[in-house]
Structures are given as structure tokens and as C-alpha cells.
Amino acid sequence: MTEQFSKKAEAWSARFSEPVSDLVKRYTASVFFDKRLAEVDIQGSLAHADMLAHQNIITAEDYAAIQKGMAQIKEEIAAGKFLWLLDLEDVHLNIEKRLTELVGDAGKRLHTGRSRNDQVATDIRLYLRGAIDDICGLLRELRLALLTLAEQHTDTILPGFTHMQVAQPITFGHHVLAYVEMFGRDTERMQDCRKRVNRLPLGAAALAGTTFPIDRHHVAATLGFDDVCRNSLDAVSDRDFAIEFCAAAALVMTHISRMSEELVIWMSPRVGFIDIADRFCTGSSIMPQKKNPDVPELARGKTGRVNGHLIALLTLMKGQPLAYNKDNQEDKEPLFDTVDTLTDTLRIFADMAGGITVKPEAMRAAALQGYATATDLADYLVKRGLPFRDAHEAVALAVRHCVDQSIDLSDMTLEQLKAFSPLVEADVFEVLTLEGSVAARDHIGGTAPRQVRLAIAYLREQLG
């Protein structure tokens, strides 16, 4: 690449006595990753031009020429015919240069009353607002897919775990609904983050505002922003909204990762609770029998990638003085990759949820191990007047006896159970069944099949 130094190539060339080196151009350029902002950059520029014309800062003829030129640029970009130039550094100067080529001085007047500082801040907010809307839609699709899975298994019993040890019987539908709740909170966080994203920086110019009689609320209304950023210094230097989004995204990926871990465990032949559709798995280059759950494994790994982007943005901002600094060019790649990773992951997980085959027999067999109804026996004794701590001790002794004899609590006779507490009667066996255990937890948030069905109906109504 040969160095070219001309007023056509660089917006500030008249200030310098020597050209920027090719190495510096490559090091400082952002055009090859920020060109994805082209559509929102044009959208923001048209709103700015509309305001300039409305305020009589530019003529109606200039505004019409800008509209016409931008329409052609959009077509060129969509068709892959737009020539992106490294010399022009970023998406903004590339588009402005092409606009000037197409419409002449009208294109040069577009930048009146603004800076690339407030321009890029506006572009990122417009881009991220759209990305959040897409992500909320994908979270909804994932939740609906999980609701369908839960609905199919409101009565399917599996062991619930604490410390990865069998704890109490639960229904698989109830277990799946836990993730529906997690992704619901994720949606709320994204929607709340959107409120702070949706504020207009444009009009802050470089850092202090502008001497032109602009109308920032006019631009905000045109672009669908809820409000304007109230301090020009903060407007151009703030990236809190991007950090907040990445934090919310990291939580989504954390929930995805937890779900992935369970899918991997459940699919293992040693557990065998589920199978995942072949299209989400791969084989081995050496072991022909293998079916590897690559999608959940990779999603579990990509969680670290998204977490890293959050830390990168926090680190990027921690030492910056007001106002805008070139450091902020480094905000885009982590943000873009977070959006891409999260969007792709949610899309594939919504599809994968519909490709899960549940194996109820294996789940039930596992629930019969580990004395999952021990708490039910303790509750039974409490209801007959025994203090809970005494009931806990009596059942613990009964479990120890069962362990020594390699039997389950329900395998003991009435006389054997009475040896641990005289309060035991013949009806005790009703609470020692898996079905009795889950059905007894019949309250909001409980695992009883009736409550699971009510929860599903409530969530479907909420999701619309």
C-alpha cells in the first residue's frame, strides 16, 4: 500500500506536516470492524440533517441532496459495492467521503454541529438498542421452547440434587421451569438496560456542545430515543451502557452454561436422562461409537469469552479522564462479539430445546436411589407431633439402617419403621412414594404437577 496524503483522504490533513505511516493507519483504523455500524450511521446522519434543515442551519436543497446521496450509499453497501478505504479510518469518514463525492458541498455541510465523538456514541446506542430488541425476542423463543418441554413432563419424576447428591424427588417440568425463570430475569435486565441505552448523545459535539442553534429533542424524537444525554462531557465519554449490556449478557451466558452443564451430565451414558438430537452433536475422529454434546460444551466455553469482554470494557474505562479518548475505539470489538456470541447461542439453544428426548424410566430409577423421600418421612413425623430435630434424627437412623441393609425406606415393614418412631402408622407408605412426595409440595413454586401446570399457564400468558 502506498501512502497518500491529501485533503480528500484525511479530514484533518491540513494540520499536519507529514503523512501518517501505513503502520499507524492500520493500528488506529477501525473501519474493518465498525463498518457494521453503517446502517445506523446513515440513520443518525439523516436525523441530524433533518434537524439542521428544520433549524435553517442547512438549506432544504442540501437536505434533499443528502437524502438522495445516502439512499445510494445504502444501496451500494447492501450490494457489496461500497469501497471501504483504510485511509479514511472508520465507517463515519468513509460514508461522509462517499456522500461528498455524490452530492458535493451538501455532503460537506452534513457534519455541521456535530463531532465524530457524539456521532459514534449515537451509532453504538442505535446499534445496541436493536441488538437488545433481537436478544429479548430470542430469549422469549427459548423460554417458549422450554415451556413446551416442561409441559410434556409435568409428571415425569427425577431426583433433585444438592451438592450433586440426591436430595428430594422433583418433576422434570419443574426443573426446566427453573431455567425459564432465569431467562425471564435476563429479559428484565436487558429491557432495563435498554432504558439507559436509549438516550441521545448527538448534539454534545466533541465535548462541550455546539454554537449552532440545534434542537436535540427533535433528533431524539426522529430516532426514537426516550431522552437526551444531559451533560455533553458525559455524553461523548460514557460507555456505562455498553458495560451494563455486557454484564447482562454475561449473566445470560452463565445461565446458558449452567443449563449446558446439566445437559452434558444428563446425556452421559452413566446417567442417561436425555438424548440430544444428532444435529447438535458430533462424533469422534477415532472412536466410532461417540456422540458428543458439542453445542452445550461449546456454549459453556463461550461463557468465558463473554465474561472476558465484560472485564475488557471495565478495564478500558477505569483510567480514562473526561472526555473522549482514543481508548474508546476498543469498545466495539468486545461489544460486537458479545452481541454475536449471545445471539447465536440463544438461537441455537431455542432450537436445541426442541430436540431433547427425555428418558423418564432412567430418571425414575435414579430418583429411587439415595433415599430421596427421607424428608417426607421426617415431615410425616412432625405432623404427628414430633419436634423436627427429633424427627430428623429418627429418620437419619432409619436411613443408616437402610444403607447397612442395602434397602430403601419404602422397603421396610411397618414394624421396622415403628422401631425408629412409635408415631409411624400404616399410612406412612403414602408419603414414601415418589408420586406422593412431589404431589405433597402443592403450593406456588412447588414441584407438584398441579403447580407446574399452573406455572406453565401463567408463563404462557405472560409471554403472550
C-alpha positions in Angstrom: 0.0 0.0 0.0 1.4 3.4 -1.0 1.0 6.4 1.3 -1.4 9.0 0.1 -1.6 12.4 1.8 -4.4 14.6 0.6 -7.3 16.6 1.9 -9.5 14.1 0.2 -8.2 11.3 2.2 -7.9 12.7 5.7 -10.3 15.1 7.4 -7.5 16.8 9.4 -4.6 16.7 7.0 -4.1 20.5 6.8 -3.0 20.4 10.5 0.0 18.1 9.9 3.3 18.5 8.1 3.8 14.8 7.3 1.5 11.9 6.5 0.5 9.2 8.9 2.5 6.0 8.3 0.9 2.9 7.0 1.6 1.1 10.2 -0.1 3.8 12.2 -3.0 3.8 9.8 -3.5 0.1 10.3 -3.1 0.3 14.1 -5.5 3.2 14.5 -8.1 2.3 11.9 -11.4 0.8 12.9 -13.2 0.6 9.6 -12.9 -3.1 9.1 -14.9 -3.8 12.3 -17.0 -0.7 12.8 -18.4 -0.8 9.2 -21.2 -2.9 10.7 -22.4 0.4 12.1 -23.0 1.7 8.5 -26.8 1.4 8.6 -27.2 3.2 12.0 -24.6 5.7 11.0 -26.7 6.7 8.0 -29.9 6.6 10.1 -28.3 9.0 12.6 -26.9 11.3 9.9 -30.2 11.6 8.2 -31.9 12.5 11.5 -29.1 15.1 12.1 -29.6 16.5 8.6 -33.3 16.7 9.1 -32.8 18.7 12.3 -30.2 21.0 10.6 -32.7 21.8 7.8 -35.6 22.2 10.3 -33.4 24.8 12.2 -32.4 26.5 8.9 -28.7 25.6 9.5 -28.6 24.0 6.1 -31.0 24.5 3.2 -33.8 22.3 2.2 -31.9 21.6 -1.1 -28.8 20.4 0.8 -31.0 18.2 2.9 -32.7 16.7 -0.2 -29.2 16.1 -1.7 -28.0 14.4 1.5 -31.1 12.1 1.5 -30.5 11.2 -2.1 -26.9 10.5 -1.6 -27.4 8.4 1.5 -30.0 6.3 -0.3 -27.4 5.5 -3.0 -24.8 4.7 -0.3 -27.2 2.3 1.4 -27.8 0.5 -1.9 -24.0 0.3 -2.6 -23.4 -1.2 0.9 -26.2 -3.7 0.6 -25.0 -4.8 -2.8 -21.4 -5.2 -1.5 -20.2 -2.5 -4.0 -19.2 0.1 -1.4 -15.4 0.7 -1.4 -14.1 0.8 2.2 -10.8 2.7 2.5 -8.3 2.2 5.2 -7.0 5.8 4.7 -10.4 7.1 5.9 -10.0 5.2 9.2 -13.6 4.5 10.2 -17.2 4.0 9.0 -18.1 7.6 9.5 -15.4 9.2 7.3 -15.9 6.5 4.6 -19.6 7.3 4.3 -19.0 11.1 4.5 -16.4 10.9 1.8 -18.6 8.9 -0.5 -21.5 11.3 0.2 -19.4 14.3 -0.8 -18.4 12.5 -4.0 -22.0 12.0 -4.8 -23.6 15.4 -3.8 -20.7 17.8 -3.4 -20.8 20.6 -0.9 -24.1 19.4 0.7 -22.2 16.4 1.9 -19.5 18.6 3.5 -22.2 20.5 5.4 -23.6 17.4 7.0 -21.1 17.4 9.8 -22.1 20.9 10.9 -22.8 21.0 14.6 -21.6 17.5 15.4 -18.3 15.6 16.0 -17.3 12.0 15.4 -17.3 11.8 19.2 -21.1 12.2 19.6 -21.7 10.6 16.2 -20.1 7.3 17.2 -21.7 7.4 20.7 -25.1 7.7 18.9 -24.3 4.9 16.4 -23.3 2.5 19.2 -26.5 3.2 21.1 -28.7 2.8 18.0 -26.9 -0.5 17.2 -27.1 -1.8 20.7 -30.8 -0.9 21.1 -31.6 -3.0 18.1 -29.4 -5.8 19.3 -31.2 -5.8 22.7 -34.6 -6.0 21.0 -33.4 -9.0 19.0 -31.9 -10.7 22.1 -35.1 -10.2 24.0 -37.0 -11.8 21.2 -34.6 -14.8 21.2 -34.9 -15.1 25.0 -38.7 -15.3 24.5 -38.3 -18.0 21.9 -36.0 -20.0 24.2 -38.4 -19.7 27.1 -41.3 -20.8 24.9 -39.3 -23.9 23.8 -38.5 -24.7 27.4 -42.2 -24.3 28.4 -43.2 -26.8 25.8 -40.6 -29.2 27.1 -41.8 -28.7 30.7 -45.4 -29.2 29.6 -44.6 -32.6 28.2 -43.1 -33.7 31.5 -45.2 -32.2 34.3 -45.5 -35.7 35.9 -42.0 -37.1 35.0 -40.0 -37.6 38.2 -36.3 -37.3 38.6 -34.1 -36.7 41.6 -33.4 -33.2 42.7 -29.8 -32.6 43.8 -27.9 -30.5 46.3 -24.1 -30.9 46.5 -24.6 -33.2 43.5 -26.2 -35.7 45.9 -29.7 -37.0 45.7 -31.9 -34.7 47.8 -35.7 -34.9 47.1 -37.8 -36.0 44.2 -38.9 -33.3 41.8 -40.7 -33.2 38.4 -38.7 -32.7 35.3 -41.2 -30.0 34.2 -40.4 -28.1 37.5 -36.7 -28.4 36.9 -37.0 -27.0 33.4 -39.1 -24.1 34.7 -36.1 -23.0 36.8 -34.3 -22.1 33.6 -37.5 -20.3 32.3 -37.3 -18.2 35.4 -33.6 -17.4 34.9 -34.1 -16.4 31.3 -37.0 -14.3 32.4 -34.8 -12.3 34.8 -32.3 -12.0 31.9 -35.0 -10.4 29.8 -35.9 -8.0 32.5 -32.2 -7.0 32.8 -32.0 -6.4 29.1 -35.1 -4.4 29.0 -33.9 -2.3 31.9 -30.5 -1.8 30.3 -32.3 -0.6 27.1 -33.7 2.3 29.0 -30.2 3.7 29.6 -29.0 2.8 26.2 -31.9 4.8 24.6 -30.6 8.3 25.4 -29.3 10.5 22.7 -25.7 11.8 22.8 -25.9 13.6 19.5 -25.6 17.4 20.0 -22.8 17.1 22.5 -20.4 17.6 19.6 -16.7 17.0 20.6 -17.3 17.5 24.3 -18.8 21.0 25.0 -21.8 21.2 22.8 -22.0 23.4 19.7 -22.5 27.1 18.8 -25.2 26.2 16.3 -28.9 26.5 17.3 -29.6 22.8 17.2 -32.7 21.0 18.5 -31.6 17.8 20.3 -35.1 16.8 21.2 -36.1 16.9 17.5 -33.3 14.4 16.7 -34.2 12.2 19.7 -37.8 12.1 18.6 -36.8 11.2 15.0 -34.6 8.4 16.1 -36.9 7.1 18.8 -34.8 7.9 21.8 -36.5 8.4 25.1 -34.4 11.4 26.2 -31.1 13.2 25.5 -27.9 12.8 27.5 -27.9 15.8 29.8 -24.2 16.5 30.0 -22.1 17.0 26.9 -18.9 15.6 28.6 -20.6 12.5 29.8 -22.5 12.1 26.6 -19.4 11.5 24.5 -17.3 9.6 27.0 -19.9 7.4 28.6 -19.7 3.7 27.9 -21.6 2.5 31.0 -24.5 1.4 28.8 -22.1 -1.0 26.9 -20.7 -2.3 30.1 -24.1 -2.8 31.6 -25.2 -4.7 28.5 -22.1 -7.0 28.7 -22.8 -7.6 32.3 -26.4 -8.6 31.5 -25.1 -10.8 28.6 -22.6 -12.5 30.9 -25.4 -13.4 33.2 -27.4 -14.9 30.3 -24.4 -16.9 29.3 -23.9 -18.0 32.9 -27.4 -19.4 32.8 -26.8 -21.0 29.5 -23.6 -22.5 30.9 -25.4 -24.0 33.9 -28.0 -25.5 31.6 -25.2 -26.8 29.4 -23.5 -28.5 32.3 -26.7 -30.4 33.1 -27.3 -31.3 29.5 -23.8 -32.8 29.3 -24.3 -34.7 32.5 -27.7 -35.9 31.7 -26.6 -37.1 28.2 -23.8 -39.2 29.6 -24.5 -42.9 29.3 -23.7 -43.3 33.1 -26.8 -41.0 33.7 -28.8 -41.4 30.6 -31.6 -39.0 31.4 -31.8 -37.4 28.0 -30.6 -37.5 24.4 -29.9 -34.5 22.3 -30.8 -34.5 18.6 -28.0 -35.6 16.3 -27.8 -32.2 14.6 -26.4 -30.6 17.8 -23.8 -33.3 18.3 -20.6 -34.5 16.6 -18.6 -37.8 16.5 -15.0 -38.7 17.2 -12.2 -38.9 14.7 -11.0 -42.1 16.2 -13.9 -43.6 18.3 -16.8 -44.5 16.1 -19.3 -45.0 18.9 -19.0 -41.4 20.2 -21.8 -38.9 20.1 -20.5 -35.7 21.8 -22.7 -32.9 23.0 -20.6 -30.3 21.3 -23.1 -27.5 21.3 -23.7 -27.3 25.1 -20.0 -27.9 25.7 -19.0 -25.0 23.4 -21.6 -22.7 24.9 -20.2 -23.5 28.3 -16.8 -22.4 26.9 -18.1 -19.3 25.2 -19.4 -18.1 28.6 -15.7 -17.4 29.4 -15.4 -15.4 26.2 -18.3 -13.1 27.1 -17.1 -12.7 30.7 -13.8 -11.7 29.3 -15.4 -9.0 27.2 -17.1 -7.5 30.2 -13.7 -7.4 32.1 -12.1 -5.8 28.9 -14.6 -3.0 28.9 -14.4 -2.3 32.6 -10.6 -2.2 32.3 -10.9 0.0 29.2 -12.8 2.7 31.1 -11.3 2.6 34.5 -8.5 5.1 33.9 -9.9 7.5 31.4 -10.2 11.2 32.2 -13.0 13.2 30.7 -13.9 13.5 27.9 -13.5 11.3 24.8 -10.2 9.4 24.3 -8.9 7.2 21.5 -9.1 4.3 24.0 -12.8 4.1 23.3 -12.2 2.7 19.9 -11.5 -0.5 21.7 -15.1 -0.7 23.0 -16.5 -2.0 19.7 -14.9 -5.4 19.1 -15.8 -6.8 22.6 -19.3 -5.4 22.3 -19.9 -6.7 18.8 -18.5 -10.1 19.7 -20.7 -10.2 22.8 -23.8 -9.5 20.7 -22.8 -12.1 18.1 -22.0 -14.8 20.6 -25.1 -14.3 22.7 -27.4 -14.0 19.6 -26.0 -17.2 18.0 -26.1 -19.1 21.3 -29.7 -18.2 22.1 -30.9 -19.0 18.6 -29.3 -22.5 18.6 -30.4 -23.2 22.2 -34.1 -22.4 21.4 -33.8 -25.0 18.5 -31.9 -27.5 20.6 -34.5 -27.4 23.4 -37.0 -28.8 20.9 -34.6 -31.6 20.1 -34.2 -33.0 23.6 -35.6 -36.5 24.1 -36.3 -37.3 27.8 -35.9 -40.8 29.2 -38.4 -41.0 32.1 -37.5 -44.5 33.1 -33.9 -43.6 33.8 -35.0 -40.5 35.7 -37.3 -42.5 37.9 -34.8 -45.2 38.6 -32.3 -42.5 39.7 -34.9 -40.9 42.0 -35.4 -44.3 43.7 -31.7 -44.1 44.8 -30.3 -42.1 47.6 -33.3 -42.1 49.9 -35.0 -39.1 48.2 -38.1 -39.4 50.4 -36.3 -39.1 53.7 -37.5 -35.6 54.2 -41.1 -36.7 53.6 -40.8 -39.2 56.4 -39.4 -36.5 58.7 -42.3 -34.2 57.8 -44.7 -37.1 58.4 -43.4 -37.5 62.0 -43.5 -33.7 62.6 -47.2 -33.6 61.6 -47.8 -36.2 64.3 -46.3 -34.1 67.0 -42.6 -34.9 67.0 -40.2 -31.9 67.1 -38.5 -31.5 63.8 -35.0 -32.1 65.2 -36.1 -35.3 66.8 -37.8 -36.4 63.6 -34.6 -35.6 61.7 -32.6 -37.8 64.0 -35.1 -40.7 63.8 -35.1 -40.7 60.0 -31.3 -40.4 59.9 -31.1 -43.6 62.0 -33.6 -45.2 59.7 -31.6 -44.3 56.6 -28.4 -45.6 58.2 -30.2 -48.9 58.8 -31.3 -49.0 55.1 -27.7 -48.3 53.9 -26.5 -51.2 56.0 -29.2 -53.5 54.6 -29.0 -52.1 51.0 -32.7 -51.4 51.0 -34.9 -48.3 50.5 -37.1 -46.7 53.2 -40.1 -47.9 51.4 -38.8 -51.5 51.5 -39.0 -51.6 55.3 -42.0 -53.2 57.0 -44.4 -51.2 59.2 -42.9 -52.9 62.3 -39.3 -52.0 61.2 -40.3 -48.3 60.7 -42.0 -48.2 64.1 -38.7 -49.2 65.7 -37.5 -45.8 64.8 -40.6 -44.0 66.0 -43.8 -45.3 67.5 -45.7 -42.5 65.8 -45.5 -44.3 62.4 -48.8 -45.8 61.2 -49.8 -47.7 58.1 -50.4 -44.5 56.1 -46.7 -43.8 56.1 -46.1 -45.6 52.9 -48.2 -43.0 51.0 -45.5 -40.4 51.8 -42.6 -42.7 50.9 -43.7 -43.0 47.2 -42.1 -40.7 44.6 -45.6 -39.6 43.4 -46.7 -38.8 46.9 -43.6 -36.8 47.6 -43.9 -34.5 44.7 -47.7 -34.2 44.9 -47.4 -33.1 48.6 -45.5 -29.9 47.6 -48.6 -28.3 46.2 -48.0 -24.6 46.7 -46.8 -21.7 44.4 -43.2 -22.5 43.4 -43.6 -26.2 44.5 -42.8 -29.2 42.3 -46.3 -30.7 42.4 -47.5 -31.5 38.9 -50.6 -29.3 39.5 -48.4 -26.4 40.4 -46.2 -27.0 37.4 -49.1 -26.9 35.1 -50.4 -23.7 36.8 -46.9 -22.1 36.4 -46.8 -23.0 32.7 -50.2 -21.4 32.1 -49.1 -18.3 33.9 -45.9 -18.0 32.0 -47.6 -18.6 28.7 -50.0 -15.8 29.4 -47.0 -13.5 30.4 -45.2 -14.3 27.2 -48.2 -13.7 25.0 
